[in-house]
């Protein structure tokens, strides 16, 4: 994904949040931007003063990437149950981070590469996901990463060892306002 598309997705996210906070709606994207029209799963994370302020995503490539980013950005700003809704005055101090996901593939625990793979774990009705950047941010090794994705799903921390547990890996292209500013 090129620099132009990454910057455009960050613009889409910021504009969607601004409109949601001002008018309660999400702007419609005009079709025709080929990279934004391709279906892809994505997460949007918001940070204010370096602290997480919201993170919501869609795991599935079931709608155009631009629409997914707009919807996930507004959800991260207003619907993440861990945080109060973002206030309009906070938006200018908010670093927006977008993670565009590759499709899931089954992965063996020994093949998980910290910093490269994200994990999605499923056993029965329990599910959990952690993005590739999470273990790097916390300094986790592979086994800690596997244990933490289990914990996120509400499973025992060694559930990844159980053959009844489905472990899926994915990769993500991750970029933010800060990383794109540094690329200039």
Secondary structure, DSSP 8 states (H G I E B T S, - for coil): --HHHHHHHHHHHHHHHHHHHHHS------S--HHHHSB--EEEEEEETTEEEEEEEE-S--SBHHHHHHHHHHHHHHT-TTS----HHHHTTEEEEEEEE---EE--GGG--TTT-EEEEEETTEEEEE-HHHHHHHT--HHHHHHHHHHHTTS-TTGGGSTTSEEEEE-EEEEEHHHHHHH-
